[in-house]
């Protein structure tokens, strides 16, 4: 397996998890959400997906090249959010909404903000470069 390819494995596995969860009917999903607001759940789900995307696309790039990587991570996250909602439209008992896509993209953006703040800690920046 290529050096860079191994960093995409967590993101790929997370996409599979997202689509597996999208395959569940609404009654099953409701049992595991404990009444938590839907927007919040989507944002958290895609926040963690955003973390896997950042892990993949930011690997060994210098700080000067991070803005294009931010755009790439948000673009991938948005495309997957749209694909996920489109997929859900075919699942009996599920429905898709623009609000869910907005929450998903918000989650990815939040992961980028979190990452940016954490990488200002010198020890974490060294970890990123040597992982």
C-alpha distance (Angstrom), angle and dihedral (degrees) to the residues before:
residue distance angle dihedral
X1 . . .
X2 3.78 . .
X3 3.77 122.2 .
X4 3.81 94.6 -112.7
X5 3.81 96.8 36.0
X6 3.80 92.7 68.2
X7 3.80 90.2 62.9
X8 3.81 91.1 60.0
X9 3.82 94.2 56.0
X10 3.85 94.9 85.4
X11 3.82 91.0 50.7
X12 3.79 92.1 47.8
X13 3.80 91.9 48.7
X14 3.80 90.2 48.1
X15 3.82 91.0 52.0
X16 3.80 88.8 52.9
X17 3.82 89.0 50.8
X18 3.82 91.3 50.1
X19 3.79 91.9 51.7
X20 3.81 91.7 44.9
X21 3.81 89.6 53.9
X22 3.80 89.7 46.3
X23 3.80 88.7 56.2
X24 3.80 91.8 63.0
X25 3.79 118.5 95.4
X26 3.80 119.3 -110.8
X27 3.82 94.2 -106.7
X28 3.82 91.2 57.4
X29 3.80 92.2 45.3
X30 3.82 91.3 49.7
X31 3.82 90.6 56.0
X32 3.81 90.6 61.0
X33 3.81 100.7 41.0
X34 3.82 95.5 67.4
X35 3.79 91.5 -147.6
X36 3.81 93.9 -60.4
X37 3.80 114.1 155.9
X38 3.82 112.5 -89.7
X39 3.83 94.7 -132.9
X40 3.81 90.4 54.2
X41 3.82 92.5 48.6
X42 3.79 92.0 50.6
X43 3.80 92.3 46.8
X44 3.81 92.2 50.3
X45 3.81 92.9 45.6
X46 3.79 92.0 51.9
X47 3.80 92.9 39.8
X48 3.79 88.0 65.2
X49 3.80 90.3 43.1
X50 3.81 87.4 52.4
X51 3.79 89.6 53.7
X52 3.82 89.9 56.1
X53 3.81 90.1 47.7
X54 3.78 91.7 50.6
X55 3.80 90.2 48.6
X56 3.81 88.2 54.8
X57 3.81 102.5 42.9
X58 3.81 102.3 34.1
X59 3.77 98.5 50.7
X60 3.77 108.5 125.3
X61 3.76 103.0 -7.5
X62 3.79 122.0 129.0
X63 3.80 117.4 -115.6
X64 3.82 91.3 -104.5
X65 3.82 89.9 66.7
X66 3.80 98.1 48.3
X67 3.82 98.8 95.1
X68 3.83 93.0 66.2
X69 3.81 87.7 46.9
X70 3.80 90.3 52.2
X71 3.79 89.6 53.3
X72 3.80 90.8 47.5
X73 3.82 92.5 50.9
X74 3.83 92.4 48.5
X75 3.81 91.3 45.6
X76 3.80 92.7 50.9
X77 3.80 90.7 45.1
X78 3.81 92.3 49.7
X79 3.80 93.2 47.6
X80 3.80 91.0 49.9
X81 3.81 91.0 47.2
X82 3.80 90.3 53.2
X83 3.81 91.6 45.5
X84 3.81 90.5 48.9
X85 3.79 92.8 51.5
X86 3.80 91.0 45.9
X87 3.81 89.5 51.0
X88 3.82 90.9 49.3
X89 3.80 90.1 55.6
X90 3.81 87.7 69.7
X91 3.82 95.5 49.1
X92 3.82 113.1 96.3
X93 3.79 110.2 -116.4
X94 3.81 93.8 16.6
X95 3.76 129.2 98.9
X96 3.77 135.1 -168.7
X97 3.77 128.1 -133.7
X98 3.77 138.4 -175.5
X99 3.82 87.8 -128.8
X100 3.81 89.5 63.8
X101 3.80 90.9 52.9
X102 3.82 89.9 49.7
X103 3.82 90.5 50.5
X104 3.81 90.6 48.2
X105 3.81 93.6 51.0
X106 3.81 89.5 45.2
X107 3.82 88.1 55.3
X108 3.81 92.2 52.3
X109 3.81 91.5 47.6
X110 3.80 89.6 49.3
X111 3.81 90.1 53.2
X112 3.81 89.9 53.7
X113 3.79 91.5 50.3
X114 3.80 90.4 47.8
X115 3.80 91.3 48.1
X116 3.80 92.2 48.5
X117 3.78 91.6 52.2
X118 3.79 93.6 45.9
X119 3.80 93.0 49.0
X120 3.79 89.3 60.6
X121 3.80 85.3 73.8
X122 3.84 103.6 91.0
X123 3.82 96.3 -142.6
X124 3.80 91.5 54.3
X125 3.80 92.2 49.4
X126 3.81 89.5 54.3
X127 3.82 89.1 49.2
X128 3.82 90.7 52.5
X129 3.79 92.1 51.3
X130 3.81 94.4 48.3
X131 3.81 101.7 37.8
